[in-house]
Amino acid sequence: MADAPRGGAPGDGQPERPNQAGAGSSRPPGRPRDAALDQAILAAAARQLHERGYAGMSLEAVAAAAGTTTPSLRRRFRGKAELASAVIETLRIEPLPEPTGEPRADARTVLENLRANMLRPDGMATLGSILAEENRHPLLLERLRQRLIGPRRERLRQALLAGAERGQLPARLDLDVTVSLLVGSCYARYLAAGTIPADWADRALTAIWPPGTSQRPDPGEGQPDLAPPRTAESRQITQNATHLR
């Protein structure tokens, strides 16, 4: 369907064009765009994106649900992809807390924040709709990466790096792999069980970074070191096992 003309209309942020009959009359500029209508359109689009997916969302249905017309909606958003992108930009994403300076605690906080955002109403349903359109509309997934995934991966990477610099993690830890393992564990747990336990962040982090770890020597050159640092408890278990032999 061809886009409707994008000329101004009252309430759409464009000056009115005088008609032939009123060409000689003086008229005030067009009113600012109706912010309440903007919000109604975005809310209606978000509901349709959650309930019907991107393929099932239509500009006509969104306009009707928002109490406006399709031409009015098109003056704000040139097409469905642009409207869906605007919905992603307005998602209520829980902001990341400021770093505390304690690397492990900061890493746990990032994972807890990711869990909270994944479990927000319709959060995973929206992600599924966006993933389904990756080949046809890759910009939608890129917007979601920029808003939700990218900042959390970077903050988690910074926390892991700080832990490695303090000797709490292997100095040559593969940060990209480790970040993906931790973030991916949240998605894997949700897909397996439909939810993510409240203590999942600490459980996942403990698998590679037990609490109370202290500085450890760097492994030999060329030797991979993916094992978590040994705690006093793990050392005691090893000693007990040795005595039983």
GUTIMAR-691706 format. One record per atom (N, C-alpha, C): x, y, z; residue in one letter. Coordinates in steps of 0.02 Angstrom, whole numbers, padded with zeros to 5 digits, always signed. Layout:
REM residues N
XYZA
...
END
This chain:
REM residues 245
+00043-00060+00000M
+00000+00000+00000M
+00044+00062+00000M
+00031+00108-00043A
+00072+00169-00046A
+00058+00212+00014A
+00109+00245+00038D
+00099+00290+00095D
+00054+00348+00076D
+00014+00367+00124A
-00028+00426+00114A
+00014+00488+00114A
-00008+00543+00084P
+00031+00605+00085P
+00048+00625+00156P
+00107+00652+00163R
+00130+00669+00230R
+00122+00743+00245R
+00079+00776+00210G
+00067+00846+00224G
+00037+00857+00291G
+00038+00917+00315G
+00016+00931+00382G
-00060+00928+00390G
-00081+00916+00451A
-00151+00918+00470A
-00153+00941+00542A
-00207+00970+00565P
-00210+00994+00633P
-00191+00940+00682P
-00146+00957+00728G
-00126+00908+00778G
-00070+00864+00757G
-00042+00871+00696D
+00010+00827+00673D
+00078+00861+00668D
+00085+00921+00695G
+00150+00953+00698G
+00171+00985+00633G
+00127+00993+00585Q
+00143+01025+00521Q
+00096+01084+00511Q
+00119+01137+00479P
+00074+01194+00466P
+00020+01174+00417P
-00038+01200+00428E
-00094+01186+00383E
-00082+01218+00315E
-00104+01184+00263R
-00102+01213+00197R
-00169+01246+00182R
-00171+01309+00167P
-00235+01342+00154P
-00268+01312+00093P
-00334+01301+00098N
-00370+01275+00039N
-00384+01333-00009N
-00412+01315-00067Q
-00423+01366-00118Q
-00469+01421-00093Q
-00522+01400-00056A
-00571+01450-00034A
-00540+01497+00016A
-00493+01472+00056G
-00467+01514+00109G
-00397+01538+00096G
-00377+01540+00032A
-00307+01557+00017A
-00290+01626+00041A
-00338+01672+00041G
-00321+01740+00061G
-00331+01754+00134G
-00355+01704+00172S
-00369+01715+00242S
-00307+01699+00283S
-00301+01731+00341S
-00244+01719+00385S
-00263+01667+00436S
-00221+01611+00441R
-00236+01557+00487R
-00175+01544+00529R
-00184+01526+00592P
-00127+01513+00636P
-00092+01449+00614P
-00027+01441+00633P
+00008+01378+00618P
-00027+01319+00649P
-00012+01259+00623G
-00042+01198+00650G
-00023+01188+00723G
-00067+01155+00761R
-00054+01142+00831R
+00002+01090+00838R
+00037+01090+00895P
+00087+01037+00907P
+00053+00969+00905P
+00092+00918+00888R
+00065+00851+00884R
+00038+00829+00951R
-00016+00793+00952D
-00050+00772+01013D
-00010+00717+01047D
+00022+00733+01103A
+00063+00684+01138A
+00022+00626+01165A
-00040+00640+01186A
-00084+00587+01211A
-00099+00536+01156A
-00110+00561+01096L
-00123+00516+01040L
-00061+00476+01023L
-00003+00507+01026D
+00060+00471+01014D
+00065+00411+01062D
+00051+00424+01126Q
+00056+00371+01175Q
+00003+00317+01163Q
-00056+00337+01143A
-00109+00288+01129A
-00089+00243+01070A
-00058+00272+01020I
-00036+00232+00962I
+00018+00183+00982I
+00067+00205+01021L
+00120+00161+01042L
+00094+00105+01088L
+00047+00122+01132A
+00019+00071+01176A
-00020+00019+01136A
-00058+00042+01087A
-00096-00004+01046A
-00050-00048+01005A
+00004-00019+00979A
+00052-00058+00940A
+00088-00109+00984A
+00105-00090+01044A
+00138-00137+01090A
+00092-00196+01106A
+00028-00183+01117R
-00019-00238+01131R
-00023-00285+01072R
-00027-00257+01012Q
-00032-00300+00953Q
+00032-00339+00941Q
+00089-00308+00954L
+00152-00342+00945L
+00157-00401+00992L
+00133-00392+01054H
+00134-00446+01103H
+00084-00501+01086H
+00024-00481+01067E
-00031-00530+01058E
-00030-00563+00989E
-00011-00527+00937R
-00016-00553+00869R
+00051-00564+00836R
+00104-00536+00866G
+00169-00538+00833G
+00173-00485+00780G
+00233-00475+00755Y
+00243-00423+00705Y
+00202-00436+00642Y
+00201-00499+00619A
+00165-00515+00558A
+00090-00501+00564A
+00062-00510+00624G
-00010-00499+00633G
-00029-00428+00650G
+00021-00386+00662M
+00006-00316+00678M
-00007-00277+00614M
-00057-00235+00614S
-00072-00194+00555S
-00081-00122+00575S
-00063-00076+00531L
-00072-00005+00545L
-00145+00012+00554L
-00188-00020+00514E
-00259-00005+00518E
-00287-00025+00587E
-00268-00084+00611A
-00294-00107+00676A
-00265-00065+00733A
-00202-00046+00727V
-00171-00003+00779V
-00207+00064+00781V
-00219+00093+00723A
-00253+00158+00720A
-00322+00154+00751A
-00359+00101+00734A
-00427+00094+00762A
-00424+00086+00838A
-00377+00046+00863A
-00372+00036+00936A
-00351+00100+00971A
-00313+00143+00937A
-00290+00206+00967A
-00341+00262+00959A
-00395+00249+00923G
-00446+00300+00914G
-00427+00353+00863G
-00389+00334+00812T
-00370+00382+00760T
-00378+00349+00692T
-00352+00382+00641T
-00358+00356+00573T
-00290+00331+00548T
-00291+00289+00497T
-00228+00264+00469T
-00186+00320+00440T
-00216+00368+00402P
-00174+00423+00377P
-00141+00463+00433P
-00176+00473+00488S
-00146+00509+00545S
-00088+00470+00574S
-00096+00404+00579L
-00042+00363+00604L
+00018+00365+00557L
+00005+00364+00492R
+00060+00364+00443R
+00097+00431+00442R
+00066+00483+00464R
+00102+00546+00469R
+00153+00545+00526R
+00143+00499+00572R
+00190+00491+00628R
+00242+00436+00614R
+00220+00382+00584F
+00263+00325+00570F
+00252+00303+00498F
+00306+00301+00459R
+00301+00289+00387R
+00278+00218+00370R
+00287+00172+00416G
+00267+00103+00403G
+00268+00062+00467G
+00253-00002+00459K
+00248-00045+00517K
+00315-00055+00551K
+00368-00061+00511A
+00435-00071+00541A
+00455-00012+00584A
+00440+00048+00560E
+00457+00108+00599E
+00416+00112+00663E
+00353+00091+00659L
+00310+00090+00718L
+00335+00039+00769L
+00354-00020+00745A
+00379-00071+00791A
+00445-00049+00823A
+00487-00015+00785S
+00550+00011+00813S
+00535+00062+00868S
+00484+00103+00858A
+00466+00152+00909A
+00441+00117+00972A
+00405+00061+00964V
+00382+00023+01022V
+00443-00003+01061V
+00493-00029+01026I
+00553-00054+01060I
+00587+00002+01098I
+00589+00062+01069E
+00622+00119+01101E
+00586+00139+01165E
+00522+00124+01171T
+00483+00145+01230T
+00471+00089+01279T
+00503+00030+01269L
+00494-00024+01317L
+00516-00002+01386L
+00478-00022+01436R
+00495-00004+01505R
+00550-00051+01530R
+00611-00033+01515I
+00668-00074+01534I
+00695-00050+01602I
+00704-00099+01647E
+00731-00083+01712E
+00803-00059+01704E
+00820+00001+01726P
+00888+00027+01715P
+00939-00011+01757P
+01001-00011+01733L
+01055-00042+01769L
+01076+00001+01828L
+01086-00029+01887P
+01112+00010+01944P
+01184+00031+01931P
+01206+00080+01967E
+01275+00103+01961E
+01323+00050+01991E
+01382+00042+01962P
+01430-00006+01989P
+01449+00012+02061P
+01464-00041+02101T
+01482-00031+02171T
+01557-00032+02181T
+01595-00057+02132G
+01666-00065+02140G
+01686-00134+02164G
+01637-00176+02180E
+01650-00245+02199E
+01632-00288+02139E
+01681-00314+02102P
+01668-00346+02037P
+01616-00402+02039P
+01621-00448+02086R
+01574-00503+02086R
+01503-00480+02101R
+01496-00434+02148A
+01430-00408+02164A
+01401-00370+02104A
+01444-00334+02068D
+01420-00298+02009D
+01397-00347+01954D
+01435-00402+01945A
+01415-00452+01896A
+01348-00483+01914A
+01338-00498+01977R
+01275-00527+01999R
+01217-00478+01988R
+01229-00415+02002T
+01177-00364+01992T
+01156-00359+01919T
+01205-00363+01874V
+01188-00361+01802V
+01143-00419+01783V
+01160-00479+01807L
+01119-00538+01790L
+01050-00533+01822L
+01046-00505+01882E
+00980-00496+01914E
+00938-00446+01875E
+00971-00394+01849N
+00936-00344+01809N
+00911-00374+01743N
+00953-00416+01712L
+00932-00450+01651L
+00872-00494+01664L
+00873-00531+01719R
+00816-00574+01737R
+00753-00532+01745R
+00758-00476+01780A
+00699-00434+01791A
+00669-00409+01725A
+00712-00391+01678N
+00688-00367+01613N
+00658-00424+01571N
+00688-00483+01575M
+00661-00539+01538M
+00592-00559+01564M
+00581-00552+01630L
+00518-00575+01660L
+00465-00519+01663L
+00479-00461+01635R
+00428-00409+01634R
+00370-00433+01591R
+00309-00407+01601P
+00252-00430+01562P
+00265-00429+01487P
+00255-00486+01455D
+00263-00493+01383D
+00334-00483+01359D
+00382-00483+01404G
+00451-00471+01383G
+00477-00523+01335G
+00469-00586+01351M
+00494-00639+01307M
+00451-00646+01245M
+00386-00631+01250A
+00343-00633+01191A
+00364-00581+01140A
+00382-00522+01164T
+00406-00470+01119T
+00472-00491+01086T
+00517-00520+01126L
+00580-00544+01098L
+00567-00596+01044L
+00520-00642+01056G
+00505-00694+01006G
+00479-00664+00941G
+00437-00613+00946S
+00411-00580+00886S
+00466-00546+00847S
+00513-00516+00883I
+00568-00481+00850I
+00615-00530+00817I
+00630-00585+00851L
+00674-00636+00823L
+00644-00667+00760L
+00578-00675+00760A
+00545-00705+00701A
+00553-00661+00639A
+00566-00596+00650E
+00573-00550+00593E
+00645-00533+00578E
+00692-00571+00606E
+00763-00554+00598E
+00784-00549+00525E
+00762-00596+00484N
+00783-00596+00413N
+00751-00540+00373N
+00687-00526+00388R
+00651-00475+00349R
+00663-00405+00375R
+00669-00399+00441H
+00677-00332+00471H
+00731-00335+00525H
+00795-00342+00506P
+00849-00348+00555P
+00857-00287+00600P
+00832-00230+00578L
+00839-00170+00619L
+00803-00177+00686L
+00748-00215+00687L
+00711-00223+00749L
+00754-00257+00802L
+00788-00311+00783L
+00831-00346+00831L
+00890-00303+00850L
+00916-00264+00803E
+00972-00220+00819E
+00951-00168+00871E
+00890-00141+00864R
+00866-00093+00914R
+00861-00125+00983R
+00838-00187+00985L
+00833-00222+01050L
+00902-00235+01079L
+00950-00252+01037R
+01018-00262+01060R
+01045-00197+01092R
+01032-00142+01059Q
+01057-00078+01083Q
+01025-00058+01149Q
+00962-00073+01157R
+00926-00050+01217R
+00935-00097+01277R
+00933-00163+01265L
+00930-00210+01320L
+00994-00252+01325L
+01011-00287+01272I
+01063-00338+01277I
+01133-00309+01279I
+01148-00263+01233G
+01215-00236+01229G
+01241-00204+01293G
+01203-00157+01324P
+01228-00126+01385P
+01241-00175+01441P
+01200-00228+01447R
+01210-00276+01500R
+01269-00322+01487R
+01280-00339+01425R
+01340-00379+01409R
+01403-00339+01424R
+01403-00275+01407E
+01462-00234+01418E
+01476-00225+01493E
+01424-00212+01532R
+01434-00204+01604R
+01458-00269+01636R
+01431-00326+01613L
+01453-00390+01638L
+01525-00403+01619L
+01544-00385+01559R
+01614-00393+01537R
+01660-00352+01580R
+01641-00290+01597Q
+01682-00247+01638Q
+01692-00277+01708Q
+01638-00307+01735A
+01643-00337+01802A
+01689-00398+01800A
+01684-00439+01749L
+01727-00498+01743L
+01800-00477+01734L
+01811-00426+01693L
+01879-00401+01683L
+01909-00376+01748L
+01868-00340+01787A
+01893-00315+01852A
+01909-00374+01898A
+01869-00426+01896G
+01883-00485+01936G
+01948-00518+01916G
+01960-00522+01850A
+02022-00551+01826A
+02082-00508+01846A
+02074-00443+01842E
+02130-00398+01861E
+02146-00402+01935E
+02097-00420+01976R
+02109-00427+02048R
+02130-00497+02067R
+02137-00541+02018G
+02158-00609+02033G
+02103-00654+02056G
+02041-00633+02052Q
+01984-00675+02074Q
+01962-00722+02018Q
+01982-00708+01958L
+01967-00750+01899L
+02031-00760+01860L
+02033-00811+01817P
+02094-00822+01776P
+02111-00760+01736P
+02175-00745+01733A
+02198-00685+01699A
+02182-00687+01624A
+02182-00747+01595R
+02168-00753+01523R
+02098-00781+01511R
+02053-00765+01555L
+01984-00786+01546L
+01955-00758+01481L
+01922-00800+01443D
+01890-00778+01381D
+01826-00740+01400D
+01830-00674+01399L
+01775-00633+01423L
+01713-00640+01380L
+01721-00643+01314D
+01663-00649+01269D
+01626-00714+01281D
+01663-00769+01287V
+01632-00834+01300V
+01597-00834+01368V
+01631-00808+01419T
+01602-00809+01486T
+01540-00766+01491T
+01541-00707+01460V
+01481-00665+01459V
+01424-00702+01425V
+01438-00734+01369S
+01385-00770+01333S
+01358-00829+01374S
+01403-00863+01410L
+01381-00918+01452L
+01333-00894+01507L
+01350-00839+01539L
+01309-00814+01594L
+01242-00786+01568L
+01245-00744+01517V
+01183-00716+01489V
+01141-00772+01458V
+01174-00817+01421G
+01137-00871+01389G
+01104-00918+01439G
+01133-00924+01498S
+01103-00968+01548S
+01034-00943+01569S
+01024-00878+01569C
+00959-00850+01587C
+00907-00869+01534C
+00925-00861+01471Y
+00878-00878+01418Y
+00865-00953+01415Y
+00918-00993+01426A
+00910-01066+01425A
+00865-01088+01482A
+00872-01058+01541R
+00829-01077+01598R
+00757-01059+01585R
+00746-01002+01554Y
+00677-00982+01539Y
+00646-01030+01488Y
+00683-01047+01436L
+00656-01092+01385L
+00642-01161+01414L
+00683-01182+01462A
+00674-01249+01491A
+00616-01252+01541A
+00604-01198+01576A
+00555-01201+01631A
+00503-01146+01630A
+00508-01098+01584G
+00458-01045+01581G
+00468-00991+01633G
+00521-00994+01671T
+00535-00943+01721T
+00609-00946+01738T
+00632-00898+01777I
+00701-00896+01800I
+00699-00887+01876I
+00726-00933+01915P
+00723-00926+01988P
+00756-00862+02012P
+00733-00838+02069A
+00759-00776+02096A
+00833-00780+02112A
+00858-00840+02128D
+00928-00847+02147D
+00971-00868+02087D
+00944-00866+02027W
+00980-00892+01969W
+01045-00853+01956W
+01043-00788+01965A
+01103-00748+01951A
+01161-00772+01993A
+01150-00783+02058D
+01204-00804+02101D
+01225-00876+02086D
+01177-00919+02070R
+01193-00988+02054R
+01235-00993+01991R
+01215-00956+01939A
+01253-00958+01876A
+01323-00929+01885A
+01327-00875+01923L
+01392-00843+01933L
+01438-00887+01975L
+01410-00922+02024T
+01451-00965+02067T
+01484-01021+02028T
+01454-01041+01972A
+01484-01095+01932A
+01553-01077+01906A
+01565-01012+01896I
+01631-00990+01872I
+01667-00945+01921I
+01630-00919+01970W
+01659-00868+02014W
+01629-00877+02084W
+01654-00927+02123P
+01627-00938+02190P
+01637-00878+02235P
+01591-00867+02282P
+01600-00811+02328P
+01663-00821+02370P
+01693-00765+02388G
+01751-00768+02433G
+01815-00790+02401G
+01819-00790+02334T
+01881-00810+02301T
+01934-00756+02311T
+01995-00778+02318S
+02050-00731+02327S
+02099-00737+02270S
+02152-00698+02272Q
+02199-00696+02216Q
+02231-00764+02207Q
+02240-00784+02145R
+02270-00849+02129R
+02325-00840+02078R
+02374-00883+02075P
+02428-00876+02027P
+02403-00886+01956P
+02437-00852+01910D
+02419-00858+01839D
+02441-00927+01814D
+02400-00962+01774P
+02420-01027+01748P
+02479-01020+01700P
+02511-01076+01686G
+02569-01075+01642G
+02551-01052+01572G
+02600-01026+01536E
+02590-01001+01469E
+02562-01055+01424E
+02509-01039+01388G
+02480-01086+01341G
+02434-01137+01372G
+02425-01135+01438Q
+02381-01183+01471Q
+02313-01151+01485Q
+02259-01177+01456P
+02193-01148+01469P
+02174-01156+01542P
+02142-01107+01569D
+02121-01108+01639D
+02049-01087+01643D
+02004-01134+01634L
+01932-01119+01635L
+01901-01140+01701L
+01939-01175+01743A
+01911-01198+01807A
+01902-01139+01853A
+01850-01141+01896P
+01840-01085+01943P
+01894-01085+01996P
+01907-01027+02026P
+01956-01024+02081P
+01935-01071+02138P
+01984-01100+02171R
+01970-01146+02225R
+01958-01108+02290R
+01905-01126+02324T
+01890-01096+02388T
+01918-01141+02444T
+01914-01116+02505A
+01938-01156+02562A
+01898-01220+02568A
+01833-01216+02553E
+01791-01276+02557E
+01812-01329+02506E
+01826-01307+02444S
+01845-01354+02393S
+01913-01386+02409S
+01959-01347+02438R
+02023-01374+02457R
+02016-01427+02512R
+01970-01415+02559Q
+01959-01463+02613Q
+01930-01528+02585Q
+01886-01523+02536I
+01857-01583+02505I
+01912-01624+02472I
+01957-01589+02437T
+02012-01624+02404T
+02057-01660+02455T
+02071-01626+02510Q
+02113-01656+02562Q
+02080-01718+02592Q
+02016-01713+02604N
+01979-01770+02633N
+01980-01830+02585N
+01972-01814+02520A
+01972-01868+02470A
+02041-01901+02467A
+02093-01862+02476T
+02161-01890+02475T
+02173-01936+02534T
+02148-01918+02593H
+02157-01960+02652H
+02120-02026+02646H
+02065-02027+02608L
+02026-02089+02601L
+02056-02138+02553L
+02104-02117+02512R
+02135-02162+02462R
+02177-02216+02497R
END
